[in-house]
Amino acid sequence: MSTAEYAVGTVAAAAFAALLYAILTSDSIVSGLTSLVQRALTVSF
């Protein structure tokens, strides 16, 4: 691959990482994950 293709791939990877970060740090996702972890930790066997 040429340098330009590497540059495009790097930019695409960075954009995908930014999108994932924005999704995973949104309030609804954080509260849902927090709720899930709390329920998992309070399950009685």
Backbone as a printed PyTorch tensor [residue, N CA C, xyz], in Angstrom:
tensor([[[  0.8380,  -1.1830,   0.0000],
         [  0.0000,   0.0000,   0.0000],
         [  0.8820,   1.2460,   0.0000]],

        [[  0.3320,   2.2620,  -0.5640],
         [  1.0880,   3.5140,  -0.6150],
         [  0.8430,   4.3300,   0.6550]],

        [[  1.5970,   5.3710,   0.7940],
         [  1.4870,   6.2290,   1.9680],
         [  0.1070,   6.8600,   2.0690]],

        [[ -0.4760,   7.2190,   0.9500],
         [ -1.8070,   7.8210,   0.9590],
         [ -2.8510,   6.8380,   1.4860]],

        [[ -2.7110,   5.5730,   1.1270],
         [ -3.6600,   4.5730,   1.6220],
         [ -3.5110,   4.3800,   3.1260]],

        [[ -2.2880,   4.3970,   3.6220],
         [ -2.0670,   4.3140,   5.0600],
         [ -2.6910,   5.5170,   5.7700]],

        [[ -2.5430,   6.6940,   5.1860],
         [ -3.0980,   7.9030,   5.7830],
         [ -4.6180,   7.8200,   5.8500]],

        [[ -5.2510,   7.3640,   4.7820],
         [ -6.7090,   7.2390,   4.7600],
         [ -7.1570,   6.2070,   5.7930]],

        [[ -6.4320,   5.0920,   5.8970],
         [ -6.7710,   4.0730,   6.8810],
         [ -6.6240,   4.5830,   8.3010]],

        [[ -5.5950,   5.3580,   8.5500],
         [ -5.3750,   5.9250,   9.8800],
         [ -6.4750,   6.9100,  10.2500]],

        [[ -6.8580,   7.7560,   9.3160],
         [ -7.9250,   8.7230,   9.5650],
         [ -9.2480,   7.9970,   9.8070]],

        [[ -9.5230,   6.9620,   9.0320],
         [-10.7550,   6.2000,   9.2120],
         [-10.7730,   5.5120,  10.5720]],

        [[ -9.6500,   4.9520,  10.9950],
         [ -9.5740,   4.2990,  12.3030],
         [ -9.7720,   5.3030,  13.4300]],

        [[ -9.1950,   6.4760,  13.2950],
         [ -9.3530,   7.5110,  14.3220],
         [-10.8000,   7.9890,  14.3890]],

        [[-11.4490,   8.1310,  13.2440],
         [-12.8450,   8.5500,  13.2250],
         [-13.7400,   7.4850,  13.8610]],

        [[-13.4650,   6.2250,  13.5860],
         [-14.2320,   5.1320,  14.1850],
         [-14.0390,   5.1040,  15.6980]],

        [[-12.8170,   5.3180,  16.1580],
         [-12.5450,   5.3560,  17.5940],
         [-13.2870,   6.5160,  18.2580]],

        [[-13.3200,   7.6640,  17.6110],
         [-14.0380,   8.8150,  18.1570],
         [-15.5320,   8.5460,  18.2310]],

        [[-16.0710,   7.8840,  17.2290],
         [-17.4900,   7.5340,  17.2270],
         [-17.8120,   6.5590,  18.3610]],

        [[-16.9800,   5.5300,  18.5370],
         [-17.1900,   4.5780,  19.6270],
         [-17.0980,   5.2650,  20.9840]],

        [[-16.1490,   6.1600,  21.1380],
         [-16.0000,   6.8860,  22.3970],
         [-17.2460,   7.7220,  22.6870]],

        [[-17.7570,   8.3960,  21.6670],
         [-18.9520,   9.2220,  21.8530],
         [-20.1570,   8.3690,  22.2400]],

        [[-20.2850,   7.2020,  21.6170],
         [-21.4180,   6.3310,  21.9250],
         [-21.2890,   5.7630,  23.3340]],

        [[-20.1040,   5.2700,  23.6810],
         [-19.9300,   4.5960,  24.9680],
         [-19.9090,   5.5460,  26.1540]],

        [[-19.7050,   6.8200,  25.9280],
         [-19.7170,   7.7680,  27.0360],
         [-21.0150,   8.5590,  27.1010]],

        [[-21.9930,   8.2010,  26.2780],
         [-23.2800,   8.8850,  26.3550],
         [-23.9890,   8.4840,  27.6480]],

        [[-24.8470,   9.3500,  28.1340],
         [-25.5000,   9.1380,  29.4270],
         [-26.3220,   7.8550,  29.4660]],

        [[-27.0410,   7.5500,  28.4110],
         [-27.8950,   6.3670,  28.4310],
         [-27.0840,   5.0810,  28.4910]],

        [[-25.9690,   5.0350,  27.7820],
         [-25.1210,   3.8430,  27.7990],
         [-24.4520,   3.6860,  29.1610]],

        [[-23.9360,   4.7760,  29.7110],
         [-23.2680,   4.7160,  31.0090],
         [-24.2460,   4.2820,  32.0890]],

        [[-25.4610,   4.8300,  32.0840],
         [-26.4310,   4.4360,  33.1040],
         [-26.8760,   2.9930,  32.9160]],

        [[-27.0030,   2.5420,  31.6810],
         [-27.3750,   1.1590,  31.4290],
         [-26.3000,   0.1900,  31.8890]],

        [[-25.0390,   0.5010,  31.6010],
         [-23.9430,  -0.3580,  32.0440],
         [-23.8150,  -0.3560,  33.5640]],

        [[-24.0150,   0.7970,  34.1750],
         [-23.9640,   0.8780,  35.6370],
         [-25.0560,   0.0250,  36.2600]],

        [[-26.2470,   0.1020,  35.7050],
         [-27.3570,  -0.7040,  36.1990],
         [-27.0690,  -2.1890,  36.0400]],

        [[-26.5300,  -2.5730,  34.9130],
         [-26.2120,  -3.9730,  34.6520],
         [-25.1800,  -4.5050,  35.6470]],

        [[-24.1410,  -3.7270,  35.9050],
         [-23.0980,  -4.1500,  36.8430],
         [-23.6640,  -4.2410,  38.2540]],

        [[-24.4880,  -3.2830,  38.6440],
         [-25.0710,  -3.3270,  39.9850],
         [-25.9700,  -4.5400,  40.1590]],

        [[-26.7610,  -4.8690,  39.1490],
         [-27.6020,  -6.0560,  39.2440],
         [-26.7670,  -7.3130,  39.3070]],

        [[-25.6820,  -7.3640,  38.5530],
         [-24.8130,  -8.5430,  38.5520],
         [-24.1370,  -8.7360,  39.9130]],

        [[-23.8100,  -7.6450,  40.5570],
         [-23.1280,  -7.7480,  41.8490],
         [-24.0730,  -8.0430,  43.0070]],

        [[-25.3700,  -7.8330,  42.8170],
         [-26.3210,  -8.0500,  43.9050],
         [-27.1490,  -9.3100,  43.7260]],

        [[-26.7900, -10.1410,  42.7780],
         [-27.5280, -11.3930,  42.5570],
         [-27.2100, -12.3540,  43.6920]],

        [[-28.2680, -12.9360,  44.2620],
         [-28.0550, -13.9320,  45.3160],
         [-28.1410, -15.3200,  44.7140]],

        [[-27.2630, -16.1800,  45.1410],
         [-27.1960, -17.5310,  44.5900],
         [-27.9510, -18.5100,  45.4450]]])
